Each structure stands twice: as structure tokens, then as C-alpha cells.
Amino acid sequence: MIDGTVRSNIKIGSRVMVVQKEDQRTGNLTEGVVTRLLTNSKNHPRGIKVMLEDGVVGRVQEIL
């Protein structure tokens, strides 16, 4: 599995599983395709924040 905490692993158009802010306690994941990278730092311990095609914003947990 590719690490979702490293920005260089995530490209526009990548299919990913993200956790939304309101789902962080439950760990409920949402699948989608990345349209924007929102985290500017090279890595982030809880996952790089992205926006998906349907407008969902969350932190990448898995890259599919």
C-alpha cells in the first residue's frame, strides 16, 4: 500500500480513500478521485488533505 502521508505519492487523478473531518472518530472512509492537493507541506502525519471530484475534502488514508 502506498503511503498517503507523503505528498509526492498523490497525483491529480489518483483514486484514493479519504477520511473526512466528521468521520475521524469513526474512521469511515470515502472513495474518490483527487482534483486538488490542499496540503502544501511534503508530508503530514495524519494524511495529505485533498479535494475529490465531488467536492469532498479529507485526508488521504489509502491510495488505490
N, C-alpha and C positions, 0 to 999 in steps of 0.2 A: 504494500500500500504506500502511495506517495504522500509525503508529509505536507499537510495543509497549513503548517505554521511558517513555511518558507515562501516568501512572495514570488521568487523566481520559478517555483513549481507550478504556479497558477497562471494560465493564459486566458485572454478573452476567447470565449467559445468553449472553454473547458466545461465538461459535465461534472458537477460536484454535489456533495451533500453538505448543507449548512445547518447550523443551529441558530435560530432567531433569538433575539433578546428575551422574549417572553417564554421561550422554551428551554432556557438554560438550566432551570431546575429539573425539568422532566427529561431532558436530553433528546427530545423529539426532533428528528432531522427532516429537512425539506430538500428535495432534489431539484436541480435546475441547471441552467446554462449561464455562465458568467458573462455579464455585459460590461461591468466596471469593477476595477480594483479600488477599494476605498481606503485601505491601509497603505501609508507611504513608506513605513519602515521595512527593512529587509526581512524581518521575521517578527512574529508575535506569539507568545506562549499559548494563548487561547485560540489561535487561528486567525488567518488573514480575513479582514472584513471585505465582503464583496456585495455587489448588487446583481441579482439574477434577472433574466429576461422579463419575468412577470412583476418586477419591482420589489421583490422580497430582498431585504438586507439581512445578512447574517455572517457568521464566522465559519470558514471552511473547516470541516471535520474530516472529510474524505474527498479524494479526487478519484473519480471513476474512470 
